[in-house]
Amino acid sequence: MASGIRSQNLSIMLTDIQGYSATAANASREEVVELIRRHSQLMKPVIEFYGGTIIKSIGDAFLCTFPSATDAVICAIIIQLLLKEYNHKVKEEAKKLILRVVINSGDVSIEENDIFGNAVNITARMEALDCFPGGTIGISESTHLLMDRSEIVAEKIGPQNLKGVPEPVMVYKVPLEKQKLNQLPMQLLNLVEKVVNAKGSDVVPGSAQINEWAQSVGSFLKQTNWGDNLGKAQQQLGNIQKSLTRTFGKKTVTEQKKAFSDAPLSSRIKSGLIDMVIVLIMIVGMWVAWWLVQRAIFGPATVSDAAEMSSGDWDFREVNGEYVYVRPHGLIEWVVDVNVRYPFLLILAYFAFFWKIKQATPGQIAAGTAVVREDGSIIIPTAIALKRSAMFIVSCFTIFGLLMIFIGEKKTLYDKICQTRVVS
């Protein structure tokens, strides 16, 4: 091999702006330069964050390489989301950026900061395919095989004949609307607004706006880690859902028997422990889901660096012994946040729903117990279900209501007041 030439397996990304030639032909030199600068300002921070190297920039086109196929495709998704929001805000058609992105993976030769080889040729030929119009992401089969397919959704298009390539190449599209992250959070939307409104020297790469943009993009992507965290949370919640579905599908005591006897204390304790575990898992799952959703939609609740703030009305105060900037909450976010932090309504709904619909919670179904009226009726009115649920929660915290099962009539406070009993 010649001196200075080395070979490496990389994912190659090629981007270009649809209709750029026509736009450039009908625009002034200053307008064309500004369009390219806006294009670079939106894309470069994301490419750099995902470990991409910009090999060359020719007018409207970027040629980049990535060590990871997964990072290359995720980078393309983030870029398209940024441009989608940018185009939504731009009124002049001539300023819109309709980007086509294609990615291929393979062995490339590197010499003096340039790349060449068959993998590069295939990438360039893919860019001309009609199946990848502006606004889309196209990938080759080699990229599809190398990327994390549990993290990214791709749809097969089929084999395509490429000029100068002897064998057809299987290609896929990456639909934005089917990805786990398919819209930008407020933190990045505000910065897109700044790019849209920037004029003259404010658009020049290296300005304060670009530095702020780069820091905020990196901060958001680090905080979300969107593919990994969201995927794990969805998997855990899916397992919980399947388990609850299987339990809920079993026949309860009231469906199996016509005559009941008071449930023994051991069965009641068993059902309570099972329900406690289920509720705790639901609460943790809700916390994780809200943590991800809140940051994806509204941005982080606190930041330590003023450059990371998405607006100027943050409060600077001490939180857990550290002075940080605290983002103000809107009404909807505040209501959801309070209910997530103090999930009384979730627990209330959990017990009331199952007592109303099945006369037994999943824990009681597993332990072979159920709740009926004092007169033996198995129909639990909604008001009674809610009242019993609320009193049960209060009794769990005060203990006294539960301890009444050991004295007098040996009935808990909530059963006594609601005129219900637990049977087996």
C-alpha positions in Angstrom: 0.0 0.0 0.0 1.3 3.4 -0.9 2.7 5.6 1.9 0.1 7.8 3.6 -2.8 5.6 2.5 -4.7 3.7 5.1 -7.9 1.6 5.1 -10.8 1.7 7.6 -14.4 0.5 7.8 -16.7 3.5 8.2 -20.2 4.6 7.6 -20.3 7.3 4.9 -23.0 10.0 5.0 -23.7 12.2 2.0 -26.1 15.1 2.1 -27.4 17.5 -0.4 -30.1 20.2 -0.7 -32.9 19.4 -3.0 -33.4 22.1 -5.6 -30.2 23.9 -4.7 -29.2 24.5 -8.3 -32.4 26.2 -9.1 -32.4 28.3 -5.9 -28.8 29.4 -6.5 -29.6 30.3 -10.1 -32.4 32.7 -9.0 -30.7 34.2 -5.9 -28.0 36.7 -5.3 -24.5 35.7 -4.2 -25.2 37.0 -0.6 -28.5 35.0 -0.4 -26.7 31.8 -1.5 -23.9 32.3 1.0 -26.4 32.9 3.8 -28.4 29.7 2.9 -25.2 27.6 3.0 -24.2 29.2 6.3 -27.6 28.4 7.9 -27.3 24.9 6.5 -23.9 24.5 8.2 -25.0 26.1 11.4 -27.8 23.6 11.8 -25.9 20.5 10.9 -22.3 20.8 12.1 -22.9 20.6 15.8 -25.0 17.4 15.5 -22.4 15.7 13.2 -19.6 16.5 15.6 -21.5 15.3 18.6 -22.1 11.9 17.0 -18.4 11.5 16.2 -18.7 12.4 12.6 -15.9 13.8 10.5 -16.7 16.3 7.7 -14.4 15.2 4.9 -15.5 17.9 2.5 -18.3 20.5 2.0 -19.0 21.3 -1.7 -21.7 24.0 -2.0 -24.8 22.3 -0.7 -23.3 18.9 0.0 -21.6 17.4 3.0 -19.5 14.2 2.8 -19.0 12.8 6.3 -17.7 9.6 7.9 -18.7 7.9 11.2 -17.1 5.1 13.1 -20.6 3.8 14.1 -23.4 3.1 11.7 -26.0 3.6 14.5 -24.6 7.0 15.4 -24.6 8.0 11.7 -28.3 7.1 11.3 -29.3 8.8 14.5 -27.3 11.9 13.5 -29.3 11.9 10.2 -32.6 11.7 12.1 -31.7 14.6 14.4 -30.6 16.7 11.4 -33.8 16.0 9.5 -35.9 16.9 12.6 -34.0 20.2 13.0 -34.5 21.1 9.3 -38.2 20.1 9.5 -38.7 22.6 12.3 -36.6 25.2 10.5 -38.6 24.9 7.3 -41.8 25.2 9.3 -40.7 28.5 10.7 -39.2 30.0 7.5 -41.7 31.8 5.3 -39.7 32.4 2.2 -39.5 29.3 0.0 -36.0 30.2 -1.2 -34.7 29.9 2.3 -36.1 26.4 3.0 -33.6 23.6 3.4 -35.0 20.3 1.9 -32.2 17.9 2.7 -31.6 14.4 1.2 -29.4 12.1 3.4 -27.9 8.8 2.3 -25.6 6.5 4.3 -23.6 3.5 3.2 -21.0 1.5 5.2 -17.9 -0.2 4.1 -14.2 -0.2 3.7 -12.7 3.1 2.5 -9.2 4.3 1.8 -8.1 7.4 3.5 -5.4 9.7 2.1 -4.6 13.3 3.1 -8.0 13.9 4.7 -9.9 12.5 1.7 -11.6 9.2 1.2 -12.2 7.0 -1.9 -13.1 3.4 -2.7 -16.1 1.4 -3.8 -18.1 2.2 -0.6 -17.8 5.9 -1.4 -18.9 5.4 -5.0 -22.0 3.5 -3.8 -22.9 6.3 -1.4 -22.6 8.9 -4.2 -24.8 6.7 -6.5 -27.5 6.2 -3.8 -27.8 10.0 -3.6 -29.2 10.1 -7.1 -32.0 7.5 -6.5 -35.6 8.6 -7.0 -36.7 6.7 -3.9 -34.7 9.2 -1.7 -36.3 12.6 -2.4 -35.5 15.7 -0.3 -36.5 15.3 3.4 -35.7 11.6 3.5 -33.0 9.3 4.9 -31.8 6.4 2.8 -29.4 3.7 3.9 -27.8 0.7 2.3 -28.1 -2.9 3.5 -24.5 -2.8 4.9 -25.5 0.1 7.2 -28.8 -1.6 8.1 -26.9 -4.8 9.2 -24.4 -2.8 11.2 -26.8 -0.4 13.0 -28.8 -1.2 16.2 -32.1 -2.3 14.6 -33.9 -2.2 18.0 -33.1 1.5 18.3 -33.9 2.6 14.7 -36.9 1.8 12.5 -36.0 1.2 8.9 -38.2 0.0 6.0 -36.9 -2.1 3.1 -37.3 -0.5 -0.4 -35.6 -3.2 -2.4 -32.6 -3.8 -4.6 -31.5 -0.9 -6.8 -29.2 -0.8 -9.8 -26.5 1.9 -9.4 -24.5 3.3 -12.2 -21.0 1.8 -12.2 -21.8 -0.8 -9.6 -22.0 -4.3 -11.0 -24.4 -5.8 -8.4 -27.8 -4.4 -7.3 -27.7 -2.8 -3.8 -30.4 -3.4 -1.3 -31.6 -0.1 0.2 -33.9 1.0 3.0 -35.6 4.2 4.1 -35.6 5.6 7.7 -39.1 7.1 8.2 -39.0 10.0 10.7 -42.5 9.5 11.9 -41.8 6.0 13.1 -38.7 6.7 15.2 -38.7 6.8 19.0 -37.8 10.5 18.9 -39.9 12.2 16.1 -40.1 15.8 17.3 -37.7 18.3 18.9 -38.0 19.5 22.5 -38.6 23.2 23.4 -34.9 23.6 24.2 -33.9 23.1 20.5 -37.0 24.7 19.1 -35.9 28.0 20.6 -32.5 27.7 19.0 -34.0 26.9 15.6 -35.9 30.2 16.0 -32.7 32.1 16.5 -31.2 30.5 13.4 -34.3 31.5 11.4 -34.2 35.1 12.7 -30.4 35.6 12.4 -29.2 38.1 9.9 -25.9 39.1 8.3 -22.9 38.5 10.6 -25.1 36.6 13.1 -25.1 33.6 10.7 -21.4 33.4 10.2 -20.0 30.2 11.7 -18.0 30.8 14.9 -20.4 33.5 16.2 -21.8 33.5 19.7 -25.1 32.1 18.4 -23.3 29.1 16.8 -21.4 28.4 20.0 -24.6 28.5 22.0 -26.3 26.2 19.4 -23.5 23.7 19.6 -23.5 23.6 23.4 -27.3 23.3 23.6 -27.4 20.5 21.0 -24.7 18.6 22.8 -26.4 19.2 26.2 -29.8 18.0 24.9 -28.5 14.9 23.3 -26.4 13.9 26.3 -29.4 14.4 28.6 -31.8 12.4 26.5 -29.6 9.5 25.3 -32.9 9.0 23.6 -32.5 5.6 21.9 -31.0 3.7 24.9 -33.0 5.1 27.8 -36.4 5.2 26.1 -35.9 1.7 24.7 -35.2 0.3 28.1 -38.1 2.1 29.7 -40.5 0.9 27.0 -39.2 -2.7 27.4 -39.7 -2.7 31.2 -43.2 -1.1 30.9 -44.1 -3.7 28.3 -43.1 -6.6 30.6 -45.2 -5.1 33.4 -48.2 -4.7 31.0 -47.9 -8.4 29.9 -47.7 -9.6 33.5 -50.7 -7.6 34.5 -52.7 -8.8 31.4 -52.0 -12.4 32.3 -53.0 -11.9 36.0 -56.1 -9.8 35.1 -57.2 -12.6 32.7 -57.5 -15.2 35.5 -60.8 -15.9 37.1 -61.4 -14.3 40.5 -62.9 -15.9 43.5 -66.2 -14.2 42.8 -66.2 -15.7 39.3 -65.4 -19.2 40.6 -67.6 -19.5 43.7 -71.1 -18.7 44.9 -70.4 -19.2 48.6 -67.6 -17.3 50.3 -65.7 -17.3 53.6 -63.6 -14.6 55.2 -60.1 -14.7 53.8 -57.4 -15.7 56.2 -54.9 -13.1 57.3 -52.0 -14.8 55.5 -53.8 -14.5 52.1 -54.6 -10.8 52.8 -50.9 -10.1 53.6 -49.8 -12.0 50.5 -52.1 -10.0 48.3 -51.0 -6.7 49.9 -47.4 -7.4 49.3 -48.0 -8.3 45.7 -50.0 -5.2 45.1 -47.3 -3.1 46.8 -44.6 -4.4 44.4 -46.8 -3.8 41.4 -47.6 -0.2 42.5 -44.0 0.5 43.2 -43.0 -0.8 39.7 -45.7 1.4 38.2 -44.5 4.4 40.1 -40.9 3.9 39.1 -41.9 3.3 35.5 -44.0 6.5 35.6 -41.0 8.4 37.0 -38.7 7.1 34.3 -41.2 7.8 31.6 -41.9 11.4 32.8 -38.2 12.0 33.3 -37.6 11.2 29.6 -40.8 12.9 28.3 -40.3 16.1 30.4 -36.8 16.6 29.0 -37.7 15.7 25.5 -40.7 18.1 25.4 -39.8 20.9 27.9 -36.0 20.5 28.4 -34.1 19.9 31.7 -35.7 21.3 34.9 -32.3 22.7 36.1 -29.0 23.6 34.5 -25.7 24.7 36.0 -24.5 26.8 33.0 -26.4 29.9 31.9 -25.5 29.1 28.3 -27.8 26.0 28.5 -30.9 28.0 29.3 -33.6 28.0 26.6 -35.0 31.4 27.8 -34.1 34.3 30.1 -36.7 33.8 32.9 -35.1 31.0 34.8 -34.6 31.3 38.6 -31.2 31.0 40.2 -31.4 29.3 43.5 -30.1 26.5 45.7 -31.2 23.0 45.0 -29.8 20.1 47.1 -26.9 22.2 48.3 -26.0 23.5 44.8 -26.9 26.8 43.1 -28.4 26.1 39.7 -30.8 27.7 37.2 -34.4 26.4 37.6 -36.7 26.5 34.6 -40.2 27.8 35.2 -43.1 25.3 34.8 -46.2 25.9 32.8 -49.6 24.8 34.3 -49.8 21.5 32.4 -46.2 20.5 33.2 -46.7 21.5 36.9 -49.9 19.5 37.3 -48.3 16.4 35.7 -45.1 16.8 37.7 -47.0 17.1 41.0 -49.0 13.9 40.3 -45.8 12.0 39.2 -43.9 13.1 42.4 -46.9 12.4 44.7 -48.8 9.6 42.9 -51.8 9.5 45.2 -54.2 9.6 42.3 -52.4 6.7 40.5 -52.7 4.5 43.6 -56.3 5.5 44.2 -57.2 4.7 40.6 -55.3 1.4 40.7 -57.3 -0.1 43.6 -60.6 1.5 42.7 -60.5 0.3 39.1 -59.8 -3.3 40.0 -62.3 -3.4 42.9 -65.0 -2.0 40.6 -64.3 -4.1 37.5 -63.0 -7.4 39.0 -63.8 -7.1 42.7 -60.1 -8.0 43.2 -56.7 -6.4 42.5 -54.0 -8.4 40.7 -52.5 -9.2 44.1 -55.8 -10.5 45.4 -56.4 -12.5 42.2 -52.9 -14.1 42.7 -53.7 -14.8 46.4 -57.2 -16.1 45.7 -59.1 -13.4 47.5 -61.7 -10.8 46.5 -63.8 -7.9 47.9 -67.6 -8.2 48.3 -70.3 -6.2 50.0 -71.2 -7.1 53.6 -74.5 -8.5 52.4 -72.7 -10.9 50.0 -73.3 -8.8 46.8 -70.4 -8.9 44.4 -71.3 -5.7 42.7 -69.1 -2.9 44.1 -70.5 0.6 43.2 -68.0 3.1 41.9 -68.4 5.4 44.9 -67.7 2.5 47.3 -64.7 1.4 45.3 -63.2 5.0 45.4 -64.0 5.4 49.1 -62.5 2.1 50.0 -59.4 2.8 47.9 -58.9 6.2 49.5 -59.4 4.9 53.1 -57.1 1.9 52.3 -54.3 4.3 51.3 -54.7 6.4 54.4 -54.8 3.3 56.6 -51.5 2.1 55.1 -49.9 5.4 56.2 -51.6 5.6 59.6 -51.4 1.9 60.4 -54.3 2.1 62.8 -56.9 1.3 60.2 -55.0 -1.9 59.4 -54.4 -3.0 63.0 -58.1 -3.0 63.7 -58.2 -6.4 62.1 -56.7 -7.8 65.3 -59.3 -6.3 67.7 -63.1 -6.2 68.2 -64.9 -7.4 65.1 -61.6 -8.1 63.5 -62.3 -5.8 60.5 -60.2 -3.1 59.1 -61.4 0.4 59.4 -62.1 0.8 55.6 -64.1 -2.5 55.5 -66.1 -1.4 58.5 -67.0 2.0 57.1 -67.5 0.8 53.5 -69.5 -2.3 54.7 -67.3 -4.6 52.7 -65.3 -7.8 53.5 -62.4 -9.7 51.9 -63.3 -13.3 51.0 -61.7 -16.4 49.7 
